[in-house]
Amino acid sequence: MERSLLQRIEAFLKESAMPPSVFGRAAAHDPRLVGDLRGGREPGLDLICRLEHFMNKWRADRRAGQVAPQGDRRTRAFRRIEMGARA
């Protein structure tokens, strides 16, 4: 049985450790996207294709070692501190 779009997005969010608002903003320029989908929003075919493309591209980039971690302001600040400690 094929999983729904929302189930695929939820699995992607766990896999990527990406907050829902960051995913929505990066994939569709809509930080409320995941919350709206959880609330029953029905996406159109164009949006579904963009979301699937974003998730597939992210996975391909991760396999190639080209994915920079994404997150909200707190995690970006943490990464800056981490990167400063490595330098």
MOHU-V965895 format. One record per pair of residues at least 12 apart in sequence whose C-alpha atoms are under 8 Angstrom apart, sorted by the first residue. I is the first residue (numbers start at 1). GAP is how many residues later the second one is. Records with the same first field share a line. If there is no record, write none. Layout:
I: GAP + GAP
This chain:
5: 43
6: 28 + 31 + 32
12: 43
18: 52 + 53
19: 52 + 53
20: 12 + 13 + 14 + 15
21: 12 + 13
22: 48 + 49 + 50
27: 23 + 24 + 27
28: 19 + 22 + 23
